Amino acid sequence: MHSGTLFRKHSVLLSLLFLVAMQPAFADSIGFTSDDTITITAQRGWEGDEADVIHFSGNFELHAPDWSMAGDTAVVYGTLDNPDKVVVEGRPAIISFLRSEDENATDADGPEEVTGTANVVEYFRDTDTLVMRGGSSLLRKESRLSSEIIEYNVETDRYSASGEGGIDTQFDPDDK
């Protein structure tokens, strides 16, 4: 596709998305869309020199059916409707997603909402992996993990944490 046509396509898409009203500030998590729509809002957006790279600045928010991200700036790698990787920076950058419960959970429990915050959050969608750097925190159903760096696999619910100052974890003991 010719770069001018691609630019016009993204310009129209971004213009429409920017018209969507900004949601108010959030404390612990950000919302999800109710259908298969991905909505991106920001104050500014532009194509990178590389193919399928879009930059955003100013109050970036991305809302999808099962994951959302927000921060000051972002770079989306891949197509906007199905990105390969999203890198968000902010103080804090935030990601929230719905994680399927394990096989022992009841249907009434529904998916677990997991929220991560850090100075930089990278979400690799093909491996369903988060890498969070700088004042990182991961809040799950009954636990909170804080460290300078946290790597978290959404699908397997496994993490690795390290950095200056070590790790701090808090959890509620199982009542069973």
Buried (B, 14 or more C-beta within 10 A) or exposed (E): EEEEEEEEEBEEBBEEBBEEEEBEEBEEBBEBBEEEEBBBBBEEBEBEEEEBBBBBBEBBBBBBEBBBBBBBBBBBBBEBEEBEBBBBBBEBBBBBBBBEBEEEEEEEEEEBBBBBBBBBBBBBBEEBBBBBBBBBBBBBEEEBBBBBBBBBBBEEBEBEBEBEEEBEEEEEEEEE
